[in-house]
Amino acid sequence: MGLSDELQVAIENGLQDAEVALVLEGNKLLVEVVSPEFSGLSRVQRSKRVYQILDDYIRSGTLHAVTIRARAPGENG
């Protein structure tokens, strides 16, 4: 399993019913996540939740830059 697949599985396992799309270029990640777990949360709270899942990858230097687009189902994004 490559890093991209590993990251996708980690996010899917960490968030309820998550739909994940990501683009990994070197150590830079763009991730779009849709999950009902984000309902009622602010944009900052949503990002924090995803950062918690990716924390080990960031601390190890595997990921250097992460851009997160997180929304609840039915929201335009």
N, CA, C and O atoms as a GROMACS GRO file, in nm:
protein
  308
    1MET      N    1   0.085  -0.118   0.000
    1MET     CA    2   0.000   0.000   0.000
    1MET      C    3   0.089   0.123   0.000
    1MET      O    4   0.181   0.134   0.080
    2GLY      N    5   0.061   0.216  -0.090
    2GLY     CA    6   0.136   0.340  -0.095
    2GLY      C    7   0.088   0.439   0.009
    2GLY      O    8  -0.015   0.419   0.073
    3LEU      N    9   0.163   0.547   0.025
    3LEU     CA   10   0.130   0.648   0.125
    3LEU      C   11  -0.008   0.709   0.099
    3LEU      O   12  -0.085   0.730   0.194
    4SER      N   13  -0.040   0.737  -0.025
    4SER     CA   14  -0.169   0.795  -0.057
    4SER      C   15  -0.284   0.706  -0.010
    4SER      O   16  -0.380   0.753   0.050
    5ASP      N   17  -0.271   0.576  -0.038
    5ASP     CA   18  -0.373   0.480   0.007
    5ASP      C   19  -0.379   0.473   0.159
    5ASP      O   20  -0.487   0.466   0.218
    6GLU      N   21  -0.262   0.475   0.222
    6GLU     CA   22  -0.254   0.468   0.368
    6GLU      C   23  -0.324   0.588   0.433
    6GLU      O   24  -0.397   0.574   0.531
    7LEU      N   25  -0.302   0.706   0.376
    7LEU     CA   26  -0.365   0.828   0.429
    7LEU      C   27  -0.516   0.822   0.411
    7LEU      O   28  -0.592   0.858   0.501
    8GLN      N   29  -0.560   0.776   0.295
    8GLN     CA   30  -0.703   0.767   0.269
    8GLN      C   31  -0.769   0.671   0.368
    8GLN      O   32  -0.874   0.703   0.423
    9VAL      N   33  -0.709   0.555   0.391
    9VAL     CA   34  -0.764   0.458   0.485
    9VAL      C   35  -0.768   0.516   0.627
    9VAL      O   36  -0.865   0.497   0.700
   10ALA      N   37  -0.662   0.586   0.666
   10ALA     CA   38  -0.657   0.645   0.800
   10ALA      C   39  -0.770   0.744   0.822
   10ALA      O   40  -0.835   0.744   0.927
   11ILE      N   41  -0.795   0.828   0.723
   11ILE     CA   42  -0.903   0.927   0.735
   11ILE      C   43  -1.039   0.859   0.733
   11ILE      O   44  -1.127   0.893   0.812
   12GLU      N   45  -1.057   0.762   0.644
   12GLU     CA   46  -1.185   0.690   0.637
   12GLU      C   47  -1.213   0.616   0.767
   12GLU      O   48  -1.328   0.611   0.812
   13ASN      N   49  -1.110   0.560   0.827
   13ASN     CA   50  -1.128   0.488   0.954
   13ASN      C   51  -1.148   0.582   1.072
   13ASN      O   52  -1.210   0.545   1.172
   14GLY      N   53  -1.096   0.704   1.060
   14GLY     CA   54  -1.103   0.800   1.171
   14GLY      C   55  -1.228   0.884   1.175
   14GLY      O   56  -1.258   0.947   1.277
   15LEU      N   57  -1.303   0.886   1.066
   15LEU     CA   58  -1.424   0.969   1.059
   15LEU      C   59  -1.544   0.885   1.014
   15LEU      O   60  -1.533   0.804   0.922
   16GLN      N   61  -1.654   0.906   1.078
   16GLN     CA   62  -1.777   0.833   1.049
   16GLN      C   63  -1.822   0.854   0.905
   16GLN      O   64  -1.838   0.968   0.860
   17ASP      N   65  -1.842   0.745   0.832
   17ASP     CA   66  -1.896   0.747   0.696
   17ASP      C   67  -1.829   0.850   0.606
   17ASP      O   68  -1.895   0.919   0.529
   18ALA      N   69  -1.697   0.860   0.616
   18ALA     CA   70  -1.623   0.962   0.542
   18ALA      C   71  -1.609   0.926   0.394
   18ALA      O   72  -1.582   0.811   0.358
   19GLU      N   73  -1.627   1.026   0.310
   19GLU     CA   74  -1.593   1.019   0.169
   19GLU      C   75  -1.468   1.104   0.153
   19GLU      O   76  -1.468   1.223   0.184
   20VAL      N   77  -1.361   1.042   0.103
   20VAL     CA   78  -1.230   1.109   0.101
   20VAL      C   79  -1.176   1.113  -0.041
   20VAL      O   80  -1.177   1.013  -0.113
   21ALA      N   81  -1.128   1.231  -0.080
   21ALA     CA   82  -1.053   1.246  -0.205
   21ALA      C   83  -0.926   1.321  -0.168
   21ALA      O   84  -0.930   1.422  -0.098
   22LEU      N   85  -0.813   1.270  -0.216
   22LEU     CA   86  -0.689   1.339  -0.183
   22LEU      C   87  -0.592   1.339  -0.298
   22LEU      O   88  -0.595   1.253  -0.387
   23VAL      N   89  -0.505   1.439  -0.293
   23VAL     CA   90  -0.397   1.452  -0.391
   23VAL      C   91  -0.269   1.468  -0.309
   23VAL      O   92  -0.257   1.560  -0.228
   24LEU      N   93  -0.175   1.378  -0.332
   24LEU     CA   94  -0.048   1.382  -0.262
   24LEU      C   95   0.062   1.410  -0.364
   24LEU      O   96   0.080   1.335  -0.459
   25GLU      N   97   0.134   1.518  -0.341
   25GLU     CA   98   0.247   1.554  -0.428
   25GLU      C   99   0.369   1.571  -0.339
   25GLU      O  100   0.384   1.674  -0.273
   26GLY      N  101   0.455   1.470  -0.337
   26GLY     CA  102   0.570   1.473  -0.248
   26GLY      C  103   0.522   1.466  -0.105
   26GLY      O  104   0.459   1.368  -0.064
   27ASN      N  105   0.552   1.571  -0.027
   27ASN     CA  106   0.507   1.574   0.112
   27ASN      C  107   0.395   1.676   0.135
   27ASN      O  108   0.371   1.720   0.247
   28LYS      N  109   0.328   1.713   0.026
   28LYS     CA  110   0.217   1.808   0.032
   28LYS      C  111   0.086   1.735   0.003
   28LYS      O  112   0.075   1.662  -0.096
   29LEU      N  113  -0.012   1.757   0.089
   29LEU     CA  114  -0.139   1.686   0.077
   29LEU      C  115  -0.255   1.784   0.065
   29LEU      O  116  -0.265   1.880   0.142
   30LEU      N  117  -0.342   1.758  -0.031
   30LEU     CA  118  -0.471   1.826  -0.041
   30LEU      C  119  -0.575   1.718  -0.016
   30LEU      O  120  -0.580   1.619  -0.088
   31VAL      N  121  -0.658   1.737   0.085
   31VAL     CA  122  -0.760   1.638   0.119
   31VAL      C  123  -0.897   1.703   0.126
   31VAL      O  124  -0.914   1.807   0.189
   32GLU      N  125  -0.993   1.639   0.061
   32GLU     CA  126  -1.133   1.681   0.068
   32GLU      C  127  -1.208   1.569   0.138
   32GLU      O  128  -1.202   1.454   0.097
   33VAL      N  129  -1.280   1.606   0.244
   33VAL     CA  130  -1.350   1.507   0.325
   33VAL      C  131  -1.494   1.550   0.346
   33VAL      O  132  -1.522   1.664   0.382
   34VAL      N  133  -1.586   1.457   0.323
   34VAL     CA  134  -1.726   1.479   0.354
   34VAL      C  135  -1.764   1.374   0.458
   34VAL      O  136  -1.747   1.255   0.436
   35SER      N  137  -1.816   1.420   0.572
   35SER     CA  138  -1.855   1.328   0.678
   35SER      C  139  -1.968   1.388   0.761
   35SER      O  140  -1.966   1.508   0.790
   36PRO      N  141  -2.066   1.307   0.798
   36PRO     CA  142  -2.171   1.358   0.886
   36PRO      C  143  -2.117   1.401   1.022
   36PRO      O  144  -2.182   1.477   1.094
   37GLU      N  145  -1.999   1.354   1.056
   37GLU     CA  146  -1.936   1.392   1.183
   37GLU      C  147  -1.908   1.542   1.188
   37GLU      O  148  -1.892   1.598   1.297
   38PHE      N  149  -1.901   1.609   1.073
   38PHE     CA  150  -1.872   1.752   1.067
   38PHE      C  151  -1.996   1.840   1.087
   38PHE      O  152  -1.982   1.962   1.101
   39SER      N  153  -2.113   1.782   1.088
   39SER     CA  154  -2.236   1.861   1.105
   39SER      C  155  -2.230   1.940   1.236
   39SER      O  156  -2.203   1.884   1.342
   40GLY      N  157  -2.256   2.069   1.226
   40GLY     CA  158  -2.258   2.154   1.344
   40GLY      C  159  -2.122   2.201   1.391
   40GLY      O  160  -2.114   2.277   1.488
   41LEU      N  161  -2.016   2.158   1.325
   41LEU     CA  162  -1.881   2.201   1.364
   41LEU      C  163  -1.836   2.318   1.278
   41LEU      O  164  -1.874   2.330   1.162
   42SER      N  165  -1.754   2.405   1.336
   42SER     CA  166  -1.695   2.515   1.259
   42SER      C  167  -1.588   2.460   1.166
   42SER      O  168  -1.545   2.346   1.178
   43ARG      N  169  -1.545   2.543   1.073
   43ARG     CA  170  -1.439   2.504   0.980
   43ARG      C  171  -1.311   2.469   1.056
   43ARG      O  172  -1.242   2.374   1.020
   44VAL      N  173  -1.279   2.545   1.159
   44VAL     CA  174  -1.160   2.519   1.240
   44VAL      C  175  -1.172   2.385   1.312
   44VAL      O  176  -1.077   2.307   1.314
   45GLN      N  177  -1.287   2.358   1.371
   45GLN     CA  178  -1.308   2.231   1.441
   45GLN      C  179  -1.296   2.112   1.346
   45GLN      O  180  -1.243   2.008   1.383
   46ARG      N  181  -1.346   2.128   1.225
   46ARG     CA  182  -1.338   2.021   1.125
   46ARG      C  183  -1.192   1.995   1.088
   46ARG      O  184  -1.148   1.880   1.082
   47SER      N  185  -1.119   2.102   1.065
   47SER     CA  186  -0.977   2.087   1.030
   47SER      C  187  -0.899   2.022   1.143
   47SER      O  188  -0.814   1.936   1.118
   48LYS      N  189  -0.927   2.062   1.266
   48LYS     CA  190  -0.858   2.003   1.381
   48LYS      C  191  -0.882   1.853   1.387
   48LYS      O  192  -0.791   1.777   1.419
   49ARG      N  193  -1.004   1.812   1.357
   49ARG     CA  194  -1.037   1.669   1.361
   49ARG      C  195  -0.952   1.592   1.259
   49ARG      O  196  -0.901   1.484   1.289
   50VAL      N  197  -0.938   1.647   1.139
   50VAL     CA  198  -0.857   1.580   1.036
   50VAL      C  199  -0.709   1.585   1.075
   50VAL      O  200  -0.638   1.486   1.058
   51TYR      N  201  -0.662   1.699   1.126
   51TYR     CA  202  -0.522   1.708   1.171
   51TYR      C  203  -0.491   1.605   1.279
   51TYR      O  204  -0.380   1.550   1.281
   52GLN      N  205  -0.585   1.578   1.368
   52GLN     CA  206  -0.564   1.475   1.471
   52GLN      C  207  -0.534   1.340   1.408
   52GLN      O  208  -0.448   1.266   1.455
   53ILE      N  209  -0.606   1.308   1.302
   53ILE     CA  210  -0.586   1.180   1.233
   53ILE      C  211  -0.450   1.175   1.164
   53ILE      O  212  -0.387   1.070   1.160
   54LEU      N  213  -0.406   1.288   1.112
   54LEU     CA  214  -0.280   1.295   1.036
   54LEU      C  215  -0.159   1.332   1.122
   54LEU      O  216  -0.048   1.344   1.069
   55ASP      N  217  -0.178   1.348   1.250
   55ASP     CA  218  -0.074   1.400   1.339
   55ASP      C  219   0.058   1.323   1.330
   55ASP      O  220   0.164   1.386   1.320
   56ASP      N  221   0.055   1.192   1.332
   56ASP     CA  222   0.179   1.113   1.326
   56ASP      C  223   0.256   1.138   1.196
   56ASP      O  224   0.378   1.144   1.195
   57TYR      N  225   0.182   1.153   1.086
   57TYR     CA  226   0.246   1.178   0.956
   57TYR      C  227   0.310   1.317   0.952
   57TYR      O  228   0.415   1.336   0.891
   58ILE      N  229   0.246   1.413   1.017
   58ILE     CA  230   0.299   1.550   1.020
   58ILE      C  231   0.421   1.557   1.111
   58ILE      O  232   0.524   1.614   1.074
   59ARG      N  233   0.410   1.500   1.230
   59ARG     CA  234   0.522   1.503   1.326
   59ARG      C  235   0.647   1.433   1.274
   59ARG      O  236   0.760   1.474   1.302
   60SER      N  237   0.626   1.326   1.197
   60SER     CA  238   0.740   1.250   1.144
   60SER      C  239   0.805   1.319   1.024
   60SER      O  240   0.915   1.282   0.983
   61GLY      N  241   0.736   1.420   0.968
   61GLY     CA  242   0.788   1.488   0.850
   61GLY      C  243   0.743   1.426   0.720
   61GLY      O  244   0.777   1.474   0.612
   62THR      N  245   0.666   1.317   0.729
   62THR     CA  246   0.613   1.253   0.609
   62THR      C  247   0.526   1.351   0.532
   62THR      O  248   0.530   1.356   0.410
   63LEU      N  249   0.446   1.429   0.607
   63LEU     CA  250   0.366   1.536   0.548
   63LEU      C  251   0.419   1.669   0.599
   63LEU      O  252   0.442   1.687   0.718
   64HIS      N  253   0.438   1.762   0.506
   64HIS     CA  254   0.488   1.894   0.544
   64HIS      C  255   0.377   2.000   0.536
   64HIS      O  256   0.363   2.083   0.625
   65ALA      N  257   0.300   1.994   0.430
   65ALA     CA  258   0.192   2.091   0.409
   65ALA      C  259   0.063   2.015   0.385
   65ALA      O  260   0.058   1.923   0.303
   66VAL      N  261  -0.042   2.055   0.455
   66VAL     CA  262  -0.172   1.990   0.443
   66VAL      C  263  -0.279   2.096   0.422
   66VAL      O  264  -0.290   2.191   0.500
   67THR      N  265  -0.357   2.080   0.315
   67THR     CA  266  -0.471   2.165   0.289
   67THR      C  267  -0.596   2.079   0.306
   67THR      O  268  -0.607   1.972   0.246
   68ILE      N  269  -0.689   2.126   0.387
   68ILE     CA  270  -0.807   2.048   0.420
   68ILE      C  271  -0.933   2.122   0.376
   68ILE      O  272  -0.951   2.240   0.406
   69ARG      N  273  -1.017   2.051   0.306
   69ARG     CA  274  -1.151   2.099   0.273
   69ARG      C  275  -1.247   1.997   0.333
   69ARG      O  276  -1.261   1.887   0.281
   70ALA      N  277  -1.312   2.034   0.441
   70ALA     CA  278  -1.399   1.942   0.513
   70ALA      C  279  -1.540   1.998   0.519
   70ALA      O  280  -1.561   2.116   0.550
   71ARG      N  281  -1.637   1.912   0.490
   71ARG     CA  282  -1.775   1.956   0.495
   71ARG      C  283  -1.867   1.840   0.534
   71ARG      O  284  -1.828   1.723   0.526
   72ALA      N  285  -1.984   1.874   0.576
   72ALA     CA  286  -2.088   1.776   0.608
   72ALA      C  287  -2.166   1.745   0.480
   72ALA      O  288  -2.169   1.827   0.388
   73PRO      N  289  -2.229   1.629   0.473
   73PRO     CA  290  -2.311   1.596   0.355
   73PRO      C  291  -2.417   1.703   0.331
   73PRO      O  292  -2.478   1.755   0.424
   74GLY      N  293  -2.436   1.736   0.205
   74GLY     CA  294  -2.537   1.835   0.168
   74GLY      C  295  -2.485   1.978   0.164
   74GLY      O  296  -2.552   2.067   0.112
   75GLU      N  297  -2.369   2.001   0.219
   75GLU     CA  298  -2.310   2.135   0.214
   75GLU      C  299  -2.237   2.153   0.082
   75GLU      O  300  -2.178   2.059   0.029
   76ASN      N  301  -2.243   2.274   0.029
   76ASN     CA  302  -2.166   2.303  -0.092
   76ASN      C  303  -2.022   2.330  -0.053
   76ASN      O  304  -1.995   2.394   0.048
   77GLY      N  305  -1.932   2.281  -0.132
   77GLY     CA  306  -1.794   2.303  -0.094
   77GLY      C  307  -1.709   2.319  -0.210
   77GLY      O  308  -1.589   2.339  -0.196
   0.00000   0.00000   0.00000
